[in-house]
């Protein structure tokens, strides 16, 4: 999360970066990107909360659903596709199983391997959340940053 609400002026960036071999315009663009990402992440977290999800739970569902040639993924495959540690994946999986949004079945050849798939409820939740998810991202990318607007 990027917590700086009011981005530094071009003059301030030039003053700070004068002693380093960096391009002030790229630093300004990077700071704006970080600010924009922070705003959209906060808006999405609020939106997901209204739908009984978190960003990670939503992404977990998306990772499973985006594999059209696989009805399930192993826990290891899910872990490889998410930028979180294994224990976090395990806790998230438990929460999604408890909520009835995913199902797990053991591999026929290796009982240590679990295959995870979306339940009908999980697919319905994902389908219900996607339009708002895309709308929030679209709105954020087409709206100029306003440092005076209240944080979402």
Secondary structure, 3 states (H helix, E strand, C coil): CCCCCCCCCHHHHHHHHCCCCCCHHHHHHHHHHHHHHHHHHHHHHHHHHHCCCCHHHHHHHHHHHCCCCCCEEEHHHHHHHCCCCHHHHHHHHHHHHHCCCEEEEECCCCCCCEEEEECHHHHHHHHHHHHHHHHHHHHHHHCCCCCCCCCC
